[in-house]
Amino acid sequence: MTVAEVSSVMRVSKMTVYRLVHSGHLPAIRVGRSFRVPEQSVHEYLRDSASIESLDRP
């Protein structure tokens, strides 16, 4: 998926996706000057972040 597609799925800005990629929280492959993020990685990130949020709630 492109950064734009990921940002649409996650409902965040493209800059947020770039930050996640550069920090290593979201794995991506560099293709030329752009990044491609495996769709499975996006779903895993969303699932993991949702489970962390549920742990933070009392």
C-alpha positions as YAML, in Angstrom:
chain: A
units: angstrom
residues:
- id: 1
  name: MET
  ca: [0.00, 0.00, 0.00]
- id: 2
  name: THR
  ca: [1.18, 3.53, -0.63]
- id: 3
  name: VAL
  ca: [1.57, 6.05, 2.18]
- id: 4
  name: ALA
  ca: [-1.59, 7.81, 0.96]
- id: 5
  name: GLU
  ca: [-3.57, 4.54, 1.06]
- id: 6
  name: VAL
  ca: [-2.27, 3.75, 4.54]
- id: 7
  name: SER
  ca: [-3.20, 7.21, 5.80]
- id: 8
  name: SER
  ca: [-6.70, 6.76, 4.42]
- id: 9
  name: VAL
  ca: [-7.15, 3.35, 6.08]
- id: 10
  name: MET
  ca: [-5.72, 4.53, 9.40]
- id: 11
  name: ARG
  ca: [-7.48, 7.92, 9.18]
- id: 12
  name: VAL
  ca: [-4.30, 9.84, 9.95]
- id: 13
  name: SER
  ca: [-2.19, 12.27, 7.94]
- id: 14
  name: LYS
  ca: [0.50, 11.12, 5.54]
- id: 15
  name: MET
  ca: [3.07, 12.76, 7.83]
- id: 16
  name: THR
  ca: [1.96, 10.48, 10.67]
- id: 17
  name: VAL
  ca: [2.46, 7.45, 8.46]
- id: 18
  name: TYR
  ca: [5.95, 8.68, 7.51]
- id: 19
  name: ARG
  ca: [6.76, 9.12, 11.22]
- id: 20
  name: LEU
  ca: [5.61, 5.57, 11.98]
- id: 21
  name: VAL
  ca: [7.70, 4.23, 9.10]
- id: 22
  name: HIS
  ca: [10.83, 6.18, 10.06]
- id: 23
  name: SER
  ca: [10.50, 5.24, 13.74]
- id: 24
  name: GLY
  ca: [10.24, 1.56, 12.82]
- id: 25
  name: HIS
  ca: [6.74, 1.09, 14.25]
- id: 26
  name: LEU
  ca: [5.35, 0.39, 10.79]
- id: 27
  name: PRO
  ca: [7.50, -1.75, 8.48]
- id: 28
  name: ALA
  ca: [7.86, -0.46, 4.92]
- id: 29
  name: ILE
  ca: [9.83, -1.13, 1.78]
- id: 30
  name: ARG
  ca: [11.50, 1.68, -0.10]
- id: 31
  name: VAL
  ca: [10.60, 1.71, -3.80]
- id: 32
  name: GLY
  ca: [12.54, 4.44, -5.53]
- id: 33
  name: ARG
  ca: [11.75, 7.60, -3.58]
- id: 34
  name: SER
  ca: [8.51, 6.32, -2.06]
- id: 35
  name: PHE
  ca: [7.51, 3.74, 0.52]
- id: 36
  name: ARG
  ca: [5.24, 0.73, 0.25]
- id: 37
  name: VAL
  ca: [3.71, -0.72, 3.38]
- id: 38
  name: PRO
  ca: [2.48, -4.33, 3.36]
- id: 39
  name: GLU
  ca: [-1.27, -4.42, 3.99]
- id: 40
  name: GLN
  ca: [-0.79, -7.10, 6.64]
- id: 41
  name: SER
  ca: [1.55, -4.77, 8.56]
- id: 42
  name: VAL
  ca: [-1.09, -2.04, 8.63]
- id: 43
  name: HIS
  ca: [-3.72, -4.42, 10.01]
- id: 44
  name: GLU
  ca: [-1.29, -5.80, 12.60]
- id: 45
  name: TYR
  ca: [-0.35, -2.29, 13.73]
- id: 46
  name: LEU
  ca: [-4.00, -1.30, 14.10]
- id: 47
  name: ARG
  ca: [-4.83, -4.50, 15.97]
- id: 48
  name: ASP
  ca: [-1.87, -4.12, 18.30]
- id: 49
  name: SER
  ca: [-2.53, -0.45, 19.00]
- id: 50
  name: ALA
  ca: [-6.21, -1.22, 19.72]
- id: 51
  name: SER
  ca: [-5.23, -3.93, 22.20]
- id: 52
  name: ILE
  ca: [-2.80, -1.57, 23.95]
- id: 53
  name: GLU
  ca: [-5.53, 1.08, 24.26]
- id: 54
  name: SER
  ca: [-7.89, -1.46, 25.84]
- id: 55
  name: LEU
  ca: [-5.19, -2.33, 28.41]
- id: 56
  name: ASP
  ca: [-4.82, 1.34, 29.37]
- id: 57
  name: ARG
  ca: [-8.48, 1.68, 30.26]
- id: 58
  name: PRO
  ca: [-9.60, 0.82, 33.81]
...
